[in-house]
């Protein structure tokens, strides 16, 4: 009897540990220049099919902030994320529905739900356009909102339960700061070498 109880406890602990390790993830990357000379960014969500092998819908509440340049536009992949949801907007302190964009403050927030996803891999969610190709920093999730869940949440439906995964966060800067430093160092070395020749 004790053996069966210990076995059941171990199986329960193992399944809880597996659930804690499992979570949807994100992919964020600059795509390159637009014909008008601006920069495009892609934000994708990757559902965890270990939690729901037969498929799962997703719901997101995500905040973004742009530094060093201006936010120009935000597009939502409504072909997949077809349901605007009410979400806790960390920038306004209110509940907003679907996409909220602040072009003056260079911030945006989106709360959307998808249909049931059945194919593993990244799913496009947001396409963000920023001004020009100079120094640009995109902050998302906690790095944009300053809150551990508001603007940093992805929920995945498992059976009849919505599992909330909070704390998504990241910061991406392009061009990378080192790409500014190297030409400056090279120019300084060239100037020193030219001065010595004289």
Short mmCIF file of the C-alpha atoms (twelve columns), coordinates in Angstrom:
data_MODEL
# 
_entry.id   MODEL 
# 
loop_
_atom_site.group_PDB 
_atom_site.id 
_atom_site.type_symbol 
_atom_site.label_atom_id 
_atom_site.label_alt_id 
_atom_site.label_comp_id 
_atom_site.label_asym_id 
_atom_site.label_seq_id 
_atom_site.Cartn_x 
_atom_site.Cartn_y 
_atom_site.Cartn_z 
_atom_site.pdbx_PDB_model_num 
ATOM 1   C CA . UNK A 1   0.000   0.000  0.000   1 
ATOM 2   C CA . UNK A 2   2.815   2.410  0.950   1 
ATOM 3   C CA . UNK A 3   4.593   1.477  -2.294  1 
ATOM 4   C CA . UNK A 4   1.519   2.400  -4.392  1 
ATOM 5   C CA . UNK A 5   1.168   5.716  -2.533  1 
ATOM 6   C CA . UNK A 6   4.847   6.536  -3.072  1 
ATOM 7   C CA . UNK A 7   4.594   5.582  -6.758  1 
ATOM 8   C CA . UNK A 8   1.500   7.773  -7.205  1 
ATOM 9   C CA . UNK A 9   3.243   10.666 -5.424  1 
ATOM 10  C CA . UNK A 10  6.335   10.291 -7.635  1 
ATOM 11  C CA . UNK A 11  4.214   10.221 -10.813 1 
ATOM 12  C CA . UNK A 12  2.289   13.306 -9.682  1 
ATOM 13  C CA . UNK A 13  5.531   15.156 -8.854  1 
ATOM 14  C CA . UNK A 14  7.027   14.183 -12.220 1 
ATOM 15  C CA . UNK A 15  3.988   15.415 -14.139 1 
ATOM 16  C CA . UNK A 16  3.967   18.707 -12.187 1 
ATOM 17  C CA . UNK A 17  7.692   19.166 -12.874 1 
ATOM 18  C CA . UNK A 18  7.127   18.494 -16.579 1 
ATOM 19  C CA . UNK A 19  4.274   21.018 -16.633 1 
ATOM 20  C CA . UNK A 20  6.460   23.626 -14.900 1 
ATOM 21  C CA . UNK A 21  9.215   23.166 -17.491 1 
ATOM 22  C CA . UNK A 22  6.794   23.294 -20.416 1 
ATOM 23  C CA . UNK A 23  5.689   26.649 -21.740 1 
ATOM 24  C CA . UNK A 24  5.035   28.456 -25.002 1 
ATOM 25  C CA . UNK A 25  7.992   30.535 -26.149 1 
ATOM 26  C CA . UNK A 26  8.588   33.540 -28.400 1 
ATOM 27  C CA . UNK A 27  10.809  34.432 -31.344 1 
ATOM 28  C CA . UNK A 28  11.601  38.100 -32.016 1 
ATOM 29  C CA . UNK A 29  13.812  39.257 -34.873 1 
ATOM 30  C CA . UNK A 30  14.430  42.217 -37.160 1 
ATOM 31  C CA . UNK A 31  13.486  41.299 -40.738 1 
ATOM 32  C CA . UNK A 32  15.328  44.042 -42.557 1 
ATOM 33  C CA . UNK A 33  14.437  47.202 -44.450 1 
ATOM 34  C CA . UNK A 34  11.133  48.085 -46.068 1 
ATOM 35  C CA . UNK A 35  11.065  49.741 -49.528 1 
ATOM 36  C CA . UNK A 36  10.570  53.073 -47.714 1 
ATOM 37  C CA . UNK A 37  13.771  52.582 -45.664 1 
ATOM 38  C CA . UNK A 38  12.188  51.577 -42.351 1 
ATOM 39  C CA . UNK A 39  12.867  48.413 -40.337 1 
ATOM 40  C CA . UNK A 40  10.445  45.504 -39.915 1 
ATOM 41  C CA . UNK A 41  10.353  43.251 -36.840 1 
ATOM 42  C CA . UNK A 42  8.599   39.897 -36.560 1 
ATOM 43  C CA . UNK A 43  7.174   38.603 -33.287 1 
ATOM 44  C CA . UNK A 44  6.228   34.922 -33.284 1 
ATOM 45  C CA . UNK A 45  4.764   32.615 -30.650 1 
ATOM 46  C CA . UNK A 46  5.729   28.946 -30.395 1 
ATOM 47  C CA . UNK A 47  3.092   26.775 -28.677 1 
ATOM 48  C CA . UNK A 48  4.303   23.888 -26.534 1 
ATOM 49  C CA . UNK A 49  2.802   20.781 -28.095 1 
ATOM 50  C CA . UNK A 50  4.155   18.647 -25.260 1 
ATOM 51  C CA . UNK A 51  1.296   20.146 -23.227 1 
ATOM 52  C CA . UNK A 52  -1.369  19.540 -25.879 1 
ATOM 53  C CA . UNK A 53  -0.190  17.122 -28.610 1 
ATOM 54  C CA . UNK A 54  -3.466  17.248 -30.541 1 
ATOM 55  C CA . UNK A 55  -3.461  21.046 -30.809 1 
ATOM 56  C CA . UNK A 56  -4.081  24.137 -28.752 1 
ATOM 57  C CA . UNK A 57  -5.360  27.683 -29.065 1 
ATOM 58  C CA . UNK A 58  -3.249  30.500 -27.626 1 
ATOM 59  C CA . UNK A 59  -4.124  33.803 -25.985 1 
ATOM 60  C CA . UNK A 60  -1.615  36.631 -25.579 1 
ATOM 61  C CA . UNK A 61  -1.319  39.894 -23.663 1 
ATOM 62  C CA . UNK A 62  1.924   41.490 -24.845 1 
ATOM 63  C CA . UNK A 63  3.454   44.936 -24.474 1 
ATOM 64  C CA . UNK A 64  6.155   46.498 -26.678 1 
ATOM 65  C CA . UNK A 65  8.199   49.690 -26.406 1 
ATOM 66  C CA . UNK A 66  10.577  51.216 -28.954 1 
ATOM 67  C CA . UNK A 67  13.679  53.222 -27.978 1 
ATOM 68  C CA . UNK A 68  16.030  55.453 -30.061 1 
ATOM 69  C CA . UNK A 69  13.541  55.822 -32.938 1 
ATOM 70  C CA . UNK A 70  9.811   55.980 -33.671 1 
ATOM 71  C CA . UNK A 71  7.140   53.316 -33.870 1 
ATOM 72  C CA . UNK A 72  5.498   53.566 -37.304 1 
ATOM 73  C CA . UNK A 73  2.976   50.712 -37.504 1 
ATOM 74  C CA . UNK A 74  1.843   47.407 -35.971 1 
ATOM 75  C CA . UNK A 75  0.052   44.655 -37.895 1 
ATOM 76  C CA . UNK A 76  -1.620  41.635 -36.294 1 
ATOM 77  C CA . UNK A 77  -1.803  38.254 -38.012 1 
ATOM 78  C CA . UNK A 78  -5.601  38.136 -37.820 1 
ATOM 79  C CA . UNK A 79  -5.601  35.080 -40.065 1 
ATOM 80  C CA . UNK A 80  -4.489  33.099 -36.992 1 
ATOM 81  C CA . UNK A 81  -5.040  35.412 -34.018 1 
ATOM 82  C CA . UNK A 82  -8.572  36.200 -35.091 1 
ATOM 83  C CA . UNK A 83  -10.132 37.161 -31.752 1 
ATOM 84  C CA . UNK A 84  -9.414  40.524 -30.085 1 
ATOM 85  C CA . UNK A 85  -9.517  39.927 -26.335 1 
ATOM 86  C CA . UNK A 86  -9.809  42.278 -23.364 1 
ATOM 87  C CA . UNK A 87  -6.399  42.584 -21.712 1 
ATOM 88  C CA . UNK A 88  -4.761  44.450 -18.822 1 
ATOM 89  C CA . UNK A 89  -2.896  47.232 -20.617 1 
ATOM 90  C CA . UNK A 90  0.159   48.154 -18.493 1 
ATOM 91  C CA . UNK A 91  0.554   51.507 -20.261 1 
ATOM 92  C CA . UNK A 92  -2.953  52.821 -19.541 1 
ATOM 93  C CA . UNK A 93  -3.754  50.900 -16.354 1 
ATOM 94  C CA . UNK A 94  -7.066  49.913 -17.929 1 
ATOM 95  C CA . UNK A 95  -8.516  46.960 -19.798 1 
ATOM 96  C CA . UNK A 96  -8.208  47.453 -23.557 1 
ATOM 97  C CA . UNK A 97  -9.551  45.228 -26.293 1 
ATOM 98  C CA . UNK A 98  -7.335  43.909 -29.118 1 
ATOM 99  C CA . UNK A 99  -4.614  46.245 -30.378 1 
ATOM 100 C CA . UNK A 100 -3.683  49.523 -28.651 1 
ATOM 101 C CA . UNK A 101 -1.033  51.742 -30.281 1 
ATOM 102 C CA . UNK A 102 0.625   54.913 -28.929 1 
ATOM 103 C CA . UNK A 103 2.661   56.437 -31.774 1 
ATOM 104 C CA . UNK A 104 3.631   59.445 -29.623 1 
ATOM 105 C CA . UNK A 105 5.069   57.306 -26.816 1 
ATOM 106 C CA . UNK A 106 6.335   54.587 -29.208 1 
ATOM 107 C CA . UNK A 107 4.463   51.826 -27.348 1 
ATOM 108 C CA . UNK A 108 1.907   49.193 -28.228 1 
ATOM 109 C CA . UNK A 109 -0.092  46.484 -26.502 1 
ATOM 110 C CA . UNK A 110 -2.037  43.596 -27.976 1 
ATOM 111 C CA . UNK A 111 -4.451  41.055 -26.505 1 
ATOM 112 C CA . UNK A 112 -5.591  38.366 -28.949 1 
ATOM 113 C CA . UNK A 113 -6.712  34.747 -29.094 1 
ATOM 114 C CA . UNK A 114 -6.026  32.236 -31.852 1 
ATOM 115 C CA . UNK A 115 -7.937  29.356 -33.328 1 
ATOM 116 C CA . UNK A 116 -6.687  25.852 -32.470 1 
ATOM 117 C CA . UNK A 117 -3.116  25.457 -33.715 1 
ATOM 118 C CA . UNK A 118 -2.225  21.941 -34.839 1 
ATOM 119 C CA . UNK A 119 1.170   22.399 -36.511 1 
ATOM 120 C CA . UNK A 120 4.286   22.725 -34.301 1 
ATOM 121 C CA . UNK A 121 6.628   25.657 -34.848 1 
ATOM 122 C CA . UNK A 122 6.570   29.446 -34.689 1 
ATOM 123 C CA . UNK A 123 3.359   31.279 -35.565 1 
ATOM 124 C CA . UNK A 124 3.500   34.898 -36.755 1 
ATOM 125 C CA . UNK A 125 1.681   37.239 -34.382 1 
ATOM 126 C CA . UNK A 126 2.881   40.862 -34.775 1 
ATOM 127 C CA . UNK A 127 4.726   42.678 -37.552 1 
ATOM 128 C CA . UNK A 128 6.177   45.916 -36.170 1 
ATOM 129 C CA . UNK A 129 7.587   48.737 -38.290 1 
ATOM 130 C CA . UNK A 130 10.061  51.241 -36.831 1 
ATOM 131 C CA . UNK A 131 11.443  54.416 -38.385 1 
ATOM 132 C CA . UNK A 132 14.693  54.233 -40.346 1 
ATOM 133 C CA . UNK A 133 17.600  51.814 -40.115 1 
ATOM 134 C CA . UNK A 134 19.616  53.516 -37.369 1 
ATOM 135 C CA . UNK A 135 19.969  52.471 -33.743 1 
ATOM 136 C CA . UNK A 136 16.718  50.867 -32.588 1 
ATOM 137 C CA . UNK A 137 15.826  48.959 -29.432 1 
ATOM 138 C CA . UNK A 138 12.677  46.856 -29.175 1 
ATOM 139 C CA . UNK A 139 11.630  45.875 -25.649 1 
ATOM 140 C CA . UNK A 140 8.825   43.379 -25.067 1 
ATOM 141 C CA . UNK A 141 7.003   41.800 -22.156 1 
ATOM 142 C CA . UNK A 142 8.336   42.699 -18.709 1 
ATOM 143 C CA . UNK A 143 11.102  44.809 -20.274 1 
ATOM 144 C CA . UNK A 144 8.410   47.032 -21.828 1 
ATOM 145 C CA . UNK A 145 5.700   46.941 -19.159 1 
ATOM 146 C CA . UNK A 146 7.697   46.667 -15.941 1 
ATOM 147 C CA . UNK A 147 5.086   44.173 -14.702 1 
ATOM 148 C CA . UNK A 148 5.572   40.402 -14.299 1 
ATOM 149 C CA . UNK A 149 2.269   39.489 -15.962 1 
ATOM 150 C CA . UNK A 150 0.592   42.539 -17.525 1 
ATOM 151 C CA . UNK A 151 1.917   42.745 -21.027 1 
ATOM 152 C CA . UNK A 152 4.027   39.624 -20.522 1 
ATOM 153 C CA . UNK A 153 1.499   36.764 -20.675 1 
ATOM 154 C CA . UNK A 154 0.892   33.893 -23.066 1 
ATOM 155 C CA . UNK A 155 -1.884  31.448 -22.208 1 
ATOM 156 C CA . UNK A 156 -2.189  27.998 -23.720 1 
ATOM 157 C CA . UNK A 157 -5.339  25.923 -23.507 1 
ATOM 158 C CA . UNK A 158 -4.752  22.387 -22.241 1 
ATOM 159 C CA . UNK A 159 -7.953  20.368 -22.156 1 
ATOM 160 C CA . UNK A 160 -10.513 22.621 -20.473 1 
ATOM 161 C CA . UNK A 161 -7.903  24.677 -18.620 1 
ATOM 162 C CA . UNK A 162 -6.138  27.865 -19.643 1 
ATOM 163 C CA . UNK A 163 -2.566  27.801 -18.358 1 
ATOM 164 C CA . UNK A 164 -1.052  31.276 -17.979 1 
ATOM 165 C CA . UNK A 165 2.680   31.625 -18.599 1 
ATOM 166 C CA . UNK A 166 3.874   34.998 -17.345 1 
ATOM 167 C CA . UNK A 167 7.225   36.740 -17.387 1 
ATOM 168 C CA . UNK A 168 8.005   36.724 -21.117 1 
ATOM 169 C CA . UNK A 169 10.592  39.424 -21.667 1 
ATOM 170 C CA . UNK A 170 13.418  40.550 -23.895 1 
ATOM 171 C CA . UNK A 171 15.338  43.449 -25.401 1 
ATOM 172 C CA . UNK A 172 16.847  43.512 -28.885 1 
ATOM 173 C CA . UNK A 173 19.016  46.344 -30.210 1 
ATOM 174 C CA . UNK A 174 20.064  46.772 -33.845 1 
ATOM 175 C CA . UNK A 175 22.605  47.498 -35.083 1 
ATOM 176 C CA . UNK A 176 24.334  45.892 -32.122 1 
ATOM 177 C CA . UNK A 177 26.271  48.450 -30.035 1 
ATOM 178 C CA . UNK A 178 29.590  46.764 -30.916 1 
ATOM 179 C CA . UNK A 179 28.986  47.547 -34.579 1 
ATOM 180 C CA . UNK A 180 29.183  51.265 -33.642 1 
ATOM 181 C CA . UNK A 181 32.304  50.821 -31.508 1 
ATOM 182 C CA . UNK A 182 34.440  48.965 -34.062 1 
ATOM 183 C CA . UNK A 183 34.335  51.668 -36.792 1 
ATOM 184 C CA . UNK A 184 35.035  54.350 -34.167 1 
ATOM 185 C CA . UNK A 185 38.062  52.419 -32.877 1 
ATOM 186 C CA . UNK A 186 39.274  51.851 -36.448 1 
ATOM 187 C CA . UNK A 187 38.924  55.559 -37.273 1 
ATOM 188 C CA . UNK A 188 40.820  56.532 -34.115 1 
ATOM 189 C CA . UNK A 189 43.653  54.100 -34.915 1 
ATOM 190 C CA . UNK A 190 43.822  55.428 -38.483 1 
ATOM 191 C CA . UNK A 191 44.046  59.016 -37.184 1 
ATOM 192 C CA . UNK A 192 46.863  58.097 -34.751 1 
ATOM 193 C CA . UNK A 193 48.774  56.271 -37.495 1 
ATOM 194 C CA . UNK A 194 48.380  59.243 -39.878 1 
ATOM 195 C CA . UNK A 195 49.611  61.655 -37.198 1 
ATOM 196 C CA . UNK A 196 52.713  59.529 -36.519 1 
ATOM 197 C CA . UNK A 197 53.623  59.481 -40.218 1 
ATOM 198 C CA . UNK A 198 53.624  63.261 -40.314 1 
# 
